[in-house]
Amino acid sequence: MTSYITKKTMGDTSWFMKDRFGMFIHFGLYSVPARHEWIKNTEQMTDAEYDKYFEFFNPDMLDAKEWARAAKKAGMKYAVLTTKHHEGFCLFDSEYTDYKVTNTPYGKDIIKEFVEAFREEDLKVGLYYSLIDWHHPEFTIDFLHPLHFHADAEELNKTRDMKKYAQYMRDQVRELLTNYGKIDIMWFDYSYNEEGSYRPPTAKAWMKGKGKDDWESEKLNDLIRSIQPDIIINNRMDIEQDIWTPEQYMPQKWLTHPKTGELVTWEACHTFSGSWGYHRDEMTWKTPDVLINLLINCVSCGGNLIMNVGPTARGYFDKRAENALEVYAEWMKYNSSSIYGCTMAEPEFKAPNGCRLTQSVDGKRLYVHLIEYPYAFLEMPGFAGKVKFARLLHDGSEIIMTEKKVPHFGVGLNENDDLLVLSIPRVKSDMLVPVIELILK
C-alpha cells in the first residue's frame, strides 16, 4: 500500500491514527443552567451572577465507570474530558484556585474518577484545558469576555496581567500531567488573535484577541514535553503541534498543511446536537445516518472523529445521548474492521458513486461503505483483476463478483475490460450503512 507520509509530529500519534474514534466530554457549571456552555458570555453574566451554579453543582449520579463502559460499547478507543472550560471552573483539585469541584457540594475530584475509570476499560485518556478563562482576575477582557459590555471594562483591564495568568496555566497543566499518571492527549482550546466574523459589534478597538504570545505557548509546550514527551498536543495554542482539529466541519479530503502541502494528522470534533455542554431544550440532534457517515467520512479521508457528550447536571448521559451512542454501538459491533487500523484508500481505487472507501494500513483489505444502497449491482471501474474475494462485512456472506460486464440480459449495459461488478442483495439488510469487504490479490 502507498505509504502516506504525514507531517512529522513530536508526540506519539501511531496509536491515534489506528484507533480513529474517540469520545469528547464537556462538563462543568454550565450543565446546571443547561442553556449552552457559553451561557456566561451569551447572557453577559458577571461572576456574582454565575456563582449560583457553583453553589448548586452536585452531580450526584455521576458514575465515570458508566461513562467509560458507554464509550467502549460505542466503539470509541479514547476519551477527552474538560478539566476547565472557558468559565474557569476546574473539575480537578488544583492548589492554585478555589474555583474547583472539590469546593462544591459534590466535593470529589472528577478528573481522578475519569482517568481511573477509562483506564480500567483500556481506553486512552485525554485532558481538555481551556486557554480562555472568564473567571480568573488576571485574564484580560477581550471581545469574547462576558465583561466586554461593562461600562468600566477598559479601566478594569488596566489592573490585569496576562503574564500572571500564563503562569497560572503552566502551574495547572503541571498538576494535570503529574497527578494523574500517563495522559495520552492534551487538548487546548483556543486562540483567536485575528479578528473574525464572530467579533461582536459592541467590541471596542482595544479588545484584542489572544494568541501564542498571550498564552506564552512555547513555554507551556516545553513544560508539557518535559513531563510527558510522548503526549499528543493539538494545534489550538497558535503554534503547530501534533494534530489539527477542524470543529463541526467535515473535510472532503485529507487535510494538508497550508504552507507546505504536507498531509497532517487530524481529528474532526463534532457534537451529537448543537451544543457541547448539556442543553436541555436544544433539538438539532444528528440523525443516525449522519452519525455513522461522519465516522466513515473521516476515516476515508485519513482522519479521526471525536464525538461529544454533555452530561446532565446530575452527571449522567441523558436518553438522547444514550440513543446516539447506541447507534455507534450497533454499527461498530459488526463493522469496526473498516474503521480501526484503516485510512484513505490508495489513489488507484476510486469510490463508486454513493460510496466511501477505507483501506487497511497493510493494504490487504478495502472496505466499500454503501452510503447510497445500489440495489442489484455495484459497478466498480478499475477494480477488475485486483480482488480475490468479496463479502458483506456484518455477516461475512459472499458477494458474487463479475468482471468486464454487468451480468444482465439487457442490451447496451456497461462493458469495460477493467470493470468489476458486485451483485448486491436486492433487499437491503437492517444495517444502517452496509459495508463490503474486498480482499485484495
N, C-alpha and C positions, 0 to 999 in steps of 0.2 A: 504493500500500500504506500501511496505517496506520504512522505514524512512531512507533516505540517509543522514548520518551524515558527513558533511564536516568539514575540519579543521576550528577551531574557528577563526573568524575574529574580528577585532576591530571596523570596520565601519559597517554601516547598509547595508548588501547585500541582504536583503529579497526582496526588490523591484527589484533589479538587476537580481536575479535568476528567477523572474516571468516575467519580460519584455523581456528578451532574445535577443533583436535585436536593434542595435544602428548604428548611423552614425558617422564616423570619418571625419574630415575636415582638410586637410593640406593646409595652405595658408600662403604665405609670399613673400619675394622679388623674390624667385626662380620662381614664377609664371610668371615673366616678361621674363626671358630668355627662359622659357618653355622647359628646357632640363634636367629635373630631379632635385629634391630638394637637392641633394648632389653636385650640379654643382660647388660650390666653392671649394670643395675637389677634385672632379674628373678632373677639369680643372686647379687645383692648382692656384687659384686666390688669389691675395693679397687684403687687404681691399680697397686699392685705385681702383683696377680693378673692384671690386664688387660694389663699391659705386654708379655707374651709375644706378643700379637698384633701389637704394634708391631714387635717384633724380627723377626717372620717374615712381615711384609707385603711381598709381592713379586709383583704381578700381571703376570707376565712375558708373558702372552698378550694383554694389553690392546692393542687397536687402536681408537682413537677414531674412525678413519675407517670401520671396520666398524660401530660403533655408529651413526654418522650415516647410513650407507647403509641400515641396517636401519630406522631411524626414517623416513627418506624413503620407502622402499619401502612401509612400512605406512600411508603417507598422513599421517604426522604433520608438522606445519609448524613446530614449535618444540620445544625441549627444555630441561629444568631439571635441573641436577646438584647434588648435595650438595657444598658446599665444606667444611662442618663439620657433623657431626650432633651429637646430644646427648653423645656420648662425648668431644667436644672435639678430636678428631683432624682436622687440616686437610689437604685434598687440594691445597693451593697452598703456594707458597714464601713464607710470611709471615715478616717480620722480627721479629714480636712474640712468637713462640713457637718452641720447639724440637720441639714435638709436631706434626710435619708430615711430609708424604710424602717430601720431599727428604732427610730423615734416616733413612728406612727403606732396606732393601735395594733397593727399586725406584729411588729416587733422583731421579725426574723429576717435574715439576710437571704433575699430571693435569689441572688446570683449564686450563692453557695448551693442552694437547693437545686437550681437549674443545672449547674455544672455536674454535680454528683448524679442526678437522675439521668441525664443524657449520656454520660459516660457509662453508666450501668447498662444502657441499651446499645453500647458500642457505636454511638454516634459522635461525630466530631463536634466540637463546641466553638462558637464564635461569640464575641462580645461587641456590641454596638456602643459607640460613645459619641454623643453629640458635641461637636466643636462649639456650637451655639449654646448659650446659657442665659436665659431671661431672668434668672433669679440672682445670679452672682453679682455682688456690688461693684466689682471691677470690670465687668463686661460692658463695653461702651455701647451706648444707644445708637442704633443704626436704623435703616428703613424697614427692617424686619422686627425690630424690638417692639414689644407691646407698649412701651412708654414713648414711642416716637411721636405720638399725638399730643403728649403732655406739653402744656404751655411752657414749662421750665426745663424741657428736655435738654436744650443746649447747655444751660447752666449746670444741670445735673451731670452732664458728660464731662465737664471740666475737672471733676474730682475723681474720675475713673482712670485706671491704669491697666491697659491690656497686657503689659508685661507681667504684672502680678497674676492676672488671670491665666496667662500661658503657663506660668509656673504651677499654678493650681491644677491645670490639666495634666502636666507631667507627673505631679505628685499622685494624682488619682490613677493615671494609667499605670504607674509603677505598682500601685496597690493591686490593680486588677491582674497584672501579669506576674505577681509574686505570691499572692494569697490564695490562688485557686488552681495551682498546678499548671499543666500544659494547656495553653489556649491555641487553637488552630487558626482562627481568623480574628483580626482586629478591624472592625468596620466603622469608619468615621463618617460624619455627616454634619455639615457640608460647607464648601466655600462658595462665596458669591461676591467676588471682588470686582466683577464687571456689572454695570447696570443692565438689568433685564426687563422684560415686559411686565414682570410682576412688581416692579418698583411702584409703590403706591403714590398717587398724586399728592398726598399730604406730606411726602418726604421732602425735607429741605436739602439744600446742596451739601451741607456738612455731614449728612447722614450717609457716610461712605459704607460700602460693602466690605467684606473681610476675606482675606486670602492667606497665603502661606506666611507672609511677614507678620500678620497679626497672630496667627496660631504658633509662630516660631516652629514651623513644620519640620524643618531639618533637625532641630534639637529633639523634637518629640519622636521623630522617626529613628534617630540614632539611639535614643533611650530604649525604644521597643526592641530594636535589633540586638542591643547589648544584653537584654534579658532573655529574649526568646528569638534566636536568629532565624529559625525556620518558619516563623509565623507568616501568614498571608495578610497583607495590608491592602485595603482598597485605595482608590485614586482620588478621594474627595478632600484630601488635605491641601489640594492645589499644587501637589508635586506628584510626579509619576511614581507609581508603585506596582504591585503585582497584578491587580485585577481592575478592570473597567466595569462600571456599574450603571448601565442605562436603566432609568426608572420609569415604570409604567409605559414602556416603549418596547416594541418587538422588532429587532433588527431583521432585515430580509437577507442579510449575508454576513459572513464573518467580519467582525469589526476590525478595522485596521488603524494603525497609528496615524494621526492626522498629518504628521510631518514626514515620517519615514516610509509609510505604507506597509510596515510590518504587521503581520497578524498579531493581535493581542489576546490575552486571556480575559474572558469577560463573563459577566453574570447579569442577567436581567432580573430586576426586583419588581414584583407585582403584588397587588392586593387582591383578596377574594372579592372585596367590594370597593367602594370609592374612598375608603379611609384606612389609615394604617392602625390607629388606635380604635378601640371598641366604639362603634357608633350605633346606638340603639335603633335610630329611625332611618338609617341610610338603606336605600333599596336597590342600588345598582350593582347587585351581586352577579358575578360572572356565571354564565351557563356552563353545564358540564362539558359540552363540546369545546367551548373556549378554553376551559381549564386544561384539558388534555392537549389541545392544539398548541397552546403556549409552550408546554414542555417539549413537544415534538419539534416545534419550530426552532426553539433554542438549540437543541442538540444537533439538528440538521444544519445549523449554521455554526457549529463548533463551540457553542456556549453552554452556560449553566442557567438554571432557573431557580430562584428562591421566592417562595410564596409566603405571604404574610398572614398571620393570625393575630387578632387583637382580643385578648381575653377580657371577659367582663370584669366589673369592679369586684366581684366576689372570687375572681381568679380562674374560672372555668371557661372552656370554649363553648360558645353558645351553639344552638342547634344548627344554625345556618353554616357556621364554620365547620361543625362536625360533618354536615352533609357534603360540603365541598371536599373535605379531606377523604371522605368515603369514596368520592368519585375517583380520586387518585388511587386509593387502596384497591379498588375493584379492578381498575385498568392495569396498574403496575403488578398486581399479583400474577398476571399472565404475560405481560408484555415488557417487563423491565429489562429483558435482554437487549431490547432495541434502544435502551437509554444508557445503562451503565456501561462504561468502557467503550462508548461509541462516540462518533464525531461526524463531521461533514463528510459526505461520500467523495470518493476520488473524482476528479474532473471528468473522466471518461464516462461516468454514469450520470445520465440526465434523468431527473424525475419526470415521469409521465404527468400529464395534466391531472390536477386534483390529488396529487400525491406528494409526500415528503420522504426523502431518503436519509437514513443514517447508516453508518458502516462501522463495524467493529474495528478497533485500532489495529488489530493484527491483519486486517484486510480480507479475512476469510468469509465474512458474512455481511450481507447487505439486507437492510430492512426497508420494506416498502410500506409506508403508512397510508392507508386508504382514507384520506380526508373526505373525498367525494367517492362514494361507492360506485364502481364502474359497471356492475351487473354484466354478467356473461363473459366479457373479455377485457383484459388489460393489455394494451399494446405497448411494447417497450422497445423502440428502435435503438439499435446499438448494443443490444444485450445478447444477440444470437452467439452461440458457441462459448459463452462465458459462465453459464450457470449449470451446476451439477444436479441440483435438486431444489424444489420449491415446496413450501408448506405454510399453512396458516400457523402463526406463532402461538396463538392462545390454546389450540388443541392438538397441534402437531400433525394435522391431517394434510395429506398430499394435495398440492395444486398441480394439475396437469399442464405440461408445457408443450407448445408447438413452436417450431421455428420457421421463419421465412414467409408464412402466410396465416391469415385468420382461418381457423377450422370451421368454415361455414359454407352452406350451399349457395349463398347469394352470389350475384355477379358483380364484378368490379370492386371487390373488397381489397383492403390494403395488402400488398405483397412487396416484400423487400428482403434482400439477402441477409441483412443484419437485424431483422426483426425477431423478437421473442414475444410470444403471445401466451399469457396466463389465462387459463379457464377459471373464472371466478364463480363461486356458488351463486345461483340466481336469487336465492333467498338469503338476505343478509342476516348474520347472527346478531345476538343482542349485545355484542361487543361494540362499545361506542365508536372506537376507531380501530377497525381490524388491521392487523399487521401481517404482511407476508415476509417470511424469512427466506432469502435466497442464499444457498450455499454455493460459493463460487468455485470454479475449477482452478 
